[in-house]
Amino acid sequence: MRKTLLVAGILFIQQSMAQQKMDPQLLWQLGRVGGEAVMEDGTVLYGVSRYNMADNKSERNLYAVALNGGAARQLTQGAGSESGAQALPGGRIAYNYKGQLWEMDKDGGNAVQKTNVEGGMQNIRISPKGTHILFSNEVKLEKISGTDRYPDLPKSNVQVYTTLNYRHWDTWEDGKYNHVFYATYNAQTGQVGEPVDIMKNELFDCPQMPFGGAEDFIWDPSGASIIYVCKKKHGKDYALSTNTDIYRYTLASGRTENLSEGKTGYDVAPAFDESGRQLLWLSMARDGFEADKNDIILYQADTRKAVNLTKDWDGTVSAARFSADGKSIYFLAVVKGTEQLFEIPLRKPAIRQVTKGPFDVNGFVGQHGNTLVVTRADMNHAAELYTVNLKTGAMQQLSTENNTIYNNLRLSKVEERWTKTTDGKDLLSWIIYPPDFDPAKKYPTLLYCQGGPQSAVSQFYSFRWNFQLMAAQGYIVVAPNRRGMPGHGVKWNEDISKDWGGQPIRDYLAAIDDVSKEPYVDKDRLGAVGASYGGYSVFMLAGVHEKRFKTFIAHDGLFDLRSWYGTTEELWFANWDIGAYWDKANAKVYDQFNPINFVDRWNTPIMIVQGGIDFRVGIEQGLQAFQVAQLKGIKSKLVYFPEENHWVLSAQNAIAWQREFFGWLKETL
């Protein structure tokens, strides 16, 4: 009898766990998986970041798993974050920890700090022959602060600028620039020679600001030269241009040459084949257009000729790498609401889609034989490592860091839905249903408005705008691939520029109107939510929705295009998509597509979220919108995060954000 009760109790616990739904605390318990490298024997190295909510910080450790699967081994456990894993001869692993180079055995044993460079190093890489070390560091080149300019005024905190760009993303310029260094390296002793700044006194950055990293500079396979990405513009020219180039620095001569000379847009993400005879990079053609079609450039080192391999392909590339034998290039691209793996055989450049399915292949890790290791996510699962059979496209999950949580969750049903737009086009929307969805019931429904504005609504997994979490709270989520998103052809992607409040907004209304025809959608309980351009969309919808929506949430949205143009930092984006407000050619944008011009029609509850150090969409945007709502007597709330930028990165702030988000929906919807 006691045994029967015990078995029944175990079954009850298992059933109870299986009934669990995603909540904000559980979301932040998930490990955030990122690939590192694949070793010669097939061992796959990856990192996992986990957040400590009490300490309000994260820690990242390195793991290893066999290519054919099995239990993963945790290799590092030190406080802090380990990254930049690199396989060394003899099976040892090099990695970055607290600004220094460390080494350990393949099982994580015998870890030892190899370098002791004063001030530390960033983005560390050992050369292919192990004789040199490559890294980046900040260099102080300009006097900006009061203490720099006036040593006799040690308590002055003035900042003095004579040109743009005086701030970027969430940081005021302080006269420091990221530069690339190399030095001799003794693999036995860890001794590092005198570092050489390959950019000397240039007032330029590599890695690129604000998001560049180790991918911005690489060794060539011989170790004789360094390839790096840089936008060699300063001041106002920097703020107005996207023209980065690919540079080669030769160690023996100290000479630098521009490999992408004549290409005027973004040139980024250089990668060699193993021989070093072929180099690829990603390239956009038009200066100032940060969301231009992204193509693969193939550069032959011997002939110095560059060829655009994807010029005639009606899509845009997000990442690319050579196959192990150098005979093909694999690349990632968004197609119809998913991100997939593609191949270009170099002897006959006919593009082949390798993977297909309702998921995003969103990162490369490495190749071993006929197997490629990638990261993959979908709207119900955070990223994990997967293997891809390069012949068949078959995929197998490799890392299982979050399986324990997901195996005990009731997942959402995710469907694609196609709607005819007002101009007769086919519009894809992802529909995410509550885990316990019952078509006989009616559900409150959220229209999700994506930012970017030219970012994809694919099968991504966000730790803030998380559709699984929204659906688990009882909401149907409608996420349209409106005009301006990649994956539906280049023209669709470009059509949003200088038409922000036109067809894209009509696309949103077409999508929500179509879904609202379903009997399970409560048409009296519709909400619209979004951030950045999505926040702009919410502000626009608030003035033109004609009583469709019962509530709104706008996060870091553009409310007044004039004041936004006067305070945002990356002016190339503002110029391409909006244009200067004093130019009469842009009058339609500032008249018909400016949310502030429609506040006379505002009549719906709205919550406004604003980051205090968001320099992309300045604080005045959220404050103006809240003040209007308050003065008009509209139920409204301002949620202000003084130390958050365009995103919410702090763990505890993220939980507060979720509580305010769902609290507002519960109160108003």
Residue, then its C-alpha position, 0 to 999 in steps of 0.5 A: m500500500r505504501k509503495t502504491l502511494l509512493v508511485a502515485g505521488i511521483l506520478f502526481i509530481q511529474q504531472s504537476m511539473a508537466q503542467q508548468k507554464m513559463d513565467p518571468q522567474l523561470l525565463w531568467q533561470l534558462g542558460r544562455v548558450g553560445g558556441e565557441a569552437v570544434m576541436e580536431d577530435g570532434t569535441v565541441l566547446y561552448g559557453v553558458s551564461r546564467y544569471n544570479m538574480a540576488d546578485n543581479k549579475s551573470e556568470r559564464n562558464l565553458y563546457a565540452v560535449a562530444l560531437n555524437g552527443g552524450a553528457a556535457r562536461q563543465l570545464t570552468q567554474g571560476a567567478g566571472s566569465e570565460s570566453g574566446a576558447q581556442a583549440l591548441p596543439g596537443g589538445r589543450i584549450a586557450y581561453n580569455y578570463k579576466g583580461q588574460l590568456w589562460e590554458m587548460d586540458k580538454d577536461g578542464g584540468n590543469a588550468v593555468q594563467k599564461t599571461n600577465v599583461e598590465g591593464g589586461m587584454q580584450n578579444i584575445r587570439i593566439s596566432p596559427k603558429g602560436t608565436h604571436i598574440l592578437f588582442s584589442n584595447e582602448v587607447k586615449l587619444e583625445k582630451i574631452s573631460g575637464t580633468d584632461r583639459y585642465p589638470d588644475l581643476p581636478k573636480s571638474n566634470v565638464q565634457v567638451y565637444t567640437t564635432l559629432n559623434y559625441r555619444h553612441w548607444d549608451t556611452w558618452e565619448d571620452g577620447k578613447y578608441n578601440h585599437v588592435f594590437y599584436a605582440t610576440y608570445n612564448a607559448q611555454t612561459g606565457q611571456v608577451g613581448e612589447p605590444v604593437d598598435i597596428m592603428k597607431n594614433e588613428l582616431f578610429d575604432c576596431p572593434q566597431m562601436p557599439f557592438g563589435g567584438a573579436e569577429d572584427f579582426i582575425w589572423d590570416p592562416s599563415g600568421a603573417s598578416i591581420i585582417y581587420v574591420c574599420k570605419k576610418k572616419h571621424g567626427k561628423d563624417y563618422a555619424l553620417s556614414t556606414n562605410t566600413d572597410i576590410y584592411r590587411y596589416t602585414l607584420a613584416s612590413g608594418r604596411t596597411e592596405n584596404l582590400s575593399e577599396g571602392k566599396t562604400g557601404y558596410d564591409v564586415a565579418p571577414a573569414f579565411d578558408e584554411s589555405g589562406r588563399q580565399l577571403l570572404w566578407l559581408s558587404m552592403a553597397r550603399d553608404g548610409f543604408e544600414a539595412d541594405k542587402n547584405d552580400i557575400i564578397l569572395y576575395q582571391a589573395d593571389t589575384r586580388k580580385a573580389v566577386n559578389l557571389t549573391k548579387d543576383w540572389d533576392g535575399t540578404v545574408s546574416a553570416a557566412r563561413f567557408s566549408a572545411d575544404g574551402k570548396s563551398i561557403y555556408f551562410l545564414a539568411v532569413v527566409k519567410g519568417t525563419e533563419q536557415l542555413f544555405e550553401i554556395p558551391l564555389r565551382k558552380p555558385a548555385i545557392r542551395q538551402v540546406t535546412k528547412g523548418p520552423f526554427d532559426v539557425n542563428g550562429f556557426v560554431g564549427q565543422h567536423g567532417n560532414t557535420l556542421v555545428v550551429t546554434r538553433a532556437d525557436m519561439n518555444h526554445a532558447a538557443e542550443l547547439y545542434t549538428v547539421n548533416l551537410k548532405t541531407g540537412a538533418m539536425q540533431q540537438l547536441s547541447t541540452e542545457n535547458n531540457t530539464i526546464y522545457n521538458n516540464l513546460r506546456l509549450s505554445k502552439v505556433e502557426e503561420r498565417w497569411t493575410k492579404t494586405t491593403d495593396g494586395k500583397d501576402l503578409l506572413s504573421w506568426i500566431i502564438y497560442p496559450p499552452d492550454f488553448d481552447p478554440a471554444k474560448k475567447y482570448p485577449t490578443l496582442l499585436y506585437c510590433q517589431g523594432g529595427p525597423q528592418s529586423a526580422v520577426s523570425q523564430f527568435y527567442s527573446f528574454r524580454w519580448n518573449f512570445q512563449l511567456m506572453a502566451a503562457q499568461g493567457y494571451i494570443v500573440v500576433a507577430p506580423n512580418r510587415r513591410g521592412m523585414p528581411g526574408h520576403g525579397v529585397k524590395w519588401n525589405e526596403d519599402i519601409s524607408k521614408d514610409w514608416g507610418g504608411q504601408p507598414i502600419r496598414d500591414y499591422l492593421a490588416a494582420i490584426d483585423d484578419v486574426s480578429k475574425e476568428p471566434y476565439v479572439d476577443k475583439d473587445r480585448l486587443g492590445a498593441v505592444g512594441a519597442s523602438y520602431g515597434g514603440y513608434s508603431v504603437f504611438m502611431l496606432a494610438g492615433v489611427h487605430e479607430k477604437r480597435f485596441k483597448t491598451f498600448i505599451a510603447h518601449d523606447g519608441l519614437f514619439d516626435l521625429r523632429s526632436w528625435y532627429g535632433t538627439t539620436e546619434e547614428l545619423w546615417f540611419a536617421n538620414w536614410d529612413i527619415g531625412a532632415y526635418w528642414d529639408k522640404a523633400n521630407a515634409k511628408v514624413y514629418d507631417q503624415f508619419n509623425p506620431i506627435n501630430f496625431v495626439d488629438r486622437w489619443n483616447t486609449p490607456i497607454m504605458i510608456v517605458q523609457g531607458g535613461i541612457d538610451f541615446r538611440v531614442g533619447i529620453e525626451q521621446g518617452l517623457q513627451a508621450f507620457q506628458v501628452a497622455q497625462l495632460k489629455g486625461i488618458k490613463s497612462k503610466l511611465v516606467y523609467f529605468p535610469e540605468e538601462n539603454h535601448w534594452v533592459l539588461s539587468a536581471q532584476n530590472a528585467i523582472a521588474w519590466q515583466r511585472e509592469f508589462f503584465g500588470w498593465l495588461k491585466e489592469t487594462l485588457 
